Amino acid sequence: MTPETLRFAAVMLAAGIGIPLLAALNARLGARIGSPAAAATVLFVVALSATFLVLLATGGTRALASLPGQPKHLFLGGLLVAFYVLSVTWVAPRFGVGNAVFFVLLGQMISAATIDHFGLFGAIQKQVTLTRAGGIGLMAAGLFLIQRG
């Protein structure tokens, strides 16, 4: 593996570690204040503040000027993030953080395989082989076993 590959893997591993933490922390905040929607709003205010600071620090503010000319469907990512945060904040305390995140992970694998297979949204095209499909199937089987136990 190249150093760049290792660096990318480390960043995404850290992001993956953060997903259950985000779910647990925001679910707890939502339960303590009595509103998953309010907890999600707080999360987004903190996230917006952090990303705005990164935007300023990296000089990315000029890129904002090109936003009006972008295809509107590219902005749906914001709605998907809102759906994820709202749903995990509401579901995790009732279903368990592990269960909630595992279903999220399964959905991510299915969606990622589909995006890669068809090269959607400019992604590098990578066929869903029998091995890749089998891996997703094994993950689904693992989910079934976890739910039974």
C-alpha positions as CSV (number, residue, x, y, z in Angstrom):
1,M,0.0,0.0,0.0
2,T,1.2,3.5,-0.8
3,P,1.5,6.1,2.0
4,E,-1.4,8.0,0.4
5,T,-3.6,4.9,0.6
6,L,-2.7,4.4,4.3
7,R,-3.4,8.1,5.0
8,F,-6.8,7.8,3.3
9,A,-7.6,4.6,5.1
10,A,-6.6,6.2,8.5
11,V,-8.9,9.2,7.9
12,M,-11.8,7.0,6.9
13,L,-11.2,4.6,9.8
14,A,-11.4,7.6,12.1
15,A,-14.6,8.8,10.4
16,G,-16.0,5.3,10.9
17,I,-15.1,5.3,14.5
18,G,-16.9,8.6,14.8
19,I,-20.2,7.4,13.5
20,P,-21.2,5.3,16.5
21,L,-19.8,8.0,18.8
22,L,-21.9,10.6,17.0
23,A,-25.0,8.3,17.3
24,A,-24.4,7.7,21.0
25,L,-23.6,11.3,22.0
26,N,-26.5,12.8,20.0
27,A,-29.0,10.2,21.1
28,R,-28.1,10.9,24.7
29,L,-28.3,14.7,24.2
30,G,-31.7,14.2,22.5
31,A,-32.9,12.1,25.4
32,R,-31.6,14.5,28.0
33,I,-33.2,17.6,26.5
34,G,-36.3,15.7,25.3
35,S,-36.1,16.4,21.6
36,P,-34.1,14.5,19.0
37,A,-34.8,17.3,16.5
38,A,-33.3,19.9,18.9
39,A,-30.2,17.7,19.5
40,A,-29.8,17.3,15.7
41,T,-30.1,21.1,15.3
42,V,-27.3,21.6,17.9
43,L,-25.2,19.1,16.2
44,F,-25.6,20.9,12.8
45,V,-24.8,24.3,14.4
46,V,-21.6,22.9,15.9
47,A,-20.8,21.1,12.6
48,L,-21.4,24.3,10.6
49,S,-19.2,26.3,12.8
50,A,-16.4,23.7,12.6
51,T,-16.6,23.4,8.8
52,F,-16.8,27.2,8.4
53,L,-13.5,27.5,10.4
54,V,-11.9,24.9,8.1
55,L,-13.2,26.8,5.1
56,L,-11.7,30.0,6.4
57,A,-8.4,28.3,7.3
58,T,-8.0,26.7,3.9
59,G,-9.0,29.7,1.8
60,G,-11.9,27.8,0.4
61,T,-14.3,30.8,0.6
62,R,-13.7,31.6,-3.1
63,A,-15.3,28.2,-4.1
64,L,-18.6,29.4,-2.6
65,A,-19.0,31.7,-5.6
66,S,-19.4,28.8,-8.0
67,L,-22.2,27.2,-6.0
68,P,-25.1,28.8,-7.9
69,G,-24.0,27.2,-11.2
70,Q,-23.9,23.6,-9.8
71,P,-26.5,21.0,-10.6
72,K,-29.2,21.1,-7.9
73,H,-29.2,17.4,-7.3
74,L,-25.7,17.7,-5.8
75,F,-27.1,19.5,-2.9
76,L,-29.2,16.5,-1.8
77,G,-26.3,15.4,0.3
78,G,-27.3,17.9,2.9
79,L,-30.8,16.3,3.1
80,L,-29.3,12.9,3.4
81,V,-27.0,14.0,6.3
82,A,-30.0,15.6,8.0
83,F,-32.0,12.4,7.6
84,Y,-29.1,10.3,9.0
85,V,-28.6,12.5,12.0
86,L,-32.3,12.8,12.8
87,S,-33.0,9.1,12.3
88,V,-30.0,7.9,14.4
89,T,-30.7,10.4,17.1
90,W,-34.3,9.1,17.4
91,V,-33.7,5.4,16.7
92,A,-30.4,4.7,18.6
93,P,-31.9,5.1,22.2
94,R,-34.8,2.8,21.3
95,F,-33.0,0.2,19.1
96,G,-29.4,0.4,20.5
97,V,-26.4,2.2,19.0
98,G,-24.9,-1.0,17.7
99,N,-28.0,-2.1,16.0
100,A,-28.7,1.3,14.5
101,V,-25.1,1.7,13.2
102,F,-24.9,-1.8,11.9
103,F,-28.0,-1.3,9.7
104,V,-26.5,2.0,8.6
105,L,-23.3,0.2,7.7
106,L,-25.2,-2.5,5.7
107,G,-27.0,0.3,3.8
108,Q,-23.7,2.0,3.1
109,M,-22.2,-1.2,1.7
110,I,-25.2,-1.8,-0.6
111,S,-25.3,1.8,-1.7
112,A,-21.5,2.1,-2.2
113,A,-21.5,-1.1,-4.2
114,T,-24.3,0.2,-6.4
115,I,-22.6,3.6,-6.9
116,D,-19.2,1.9,-7.8
117,H,-20.8,-0.7,-10.1
118,F,-22.5,1.9,-12.2
119,G,-19.9,4.7,-11.7
120,L,-22.7,7.0,-10.5
121,F,-21.9,10.6,-9.6
122,G,-18.5,10.4,-11.3
123,A,-17.3,7.6,-9.0
124,I,-14.6,5.2,-10.3
125,Q,-16.5,2.2,-11.8
126,K,-15.8,-1.1,-10.1
127,Q,-18.0,-4.1,-10.9
128,V,-19.9,-5.9,-8.2
129,T,-18.3,-9.3,-8.5
130,L,-19.5,-12.4,-6.9
131,T,-16.8,-11.9,-4.2
132,R,-18.1,-8.4,-3.4
133,A,-21.7,-9.5,-3.4
134,G,-20.7,-12.4,-1.2
135,G,-19.1,-10.0,1.3
136,I,-22.2,-7.9,1.5
137,G,-24.2,-11.2,2.0
138,L,-21.8,-12.2,4.8
139,M,-22.3,-8.9,6.4
140,A,-26.1,-9.3,6.2
141,A,-25.8,-12.8,7.7
142,G,-23.7,-11.3,10.5
143,L,-26.4,-8.8,11.2
144,F,-28.9,-11.6,11.4
145,L,-26.7,-13.4,13.9
146,I,-26.2,-10.3,16.0
147,Q,-29.9,-9.6,16.1
148,R,-30.6,-13.2,17.3
149,G,-28.0,-13.1,20.0
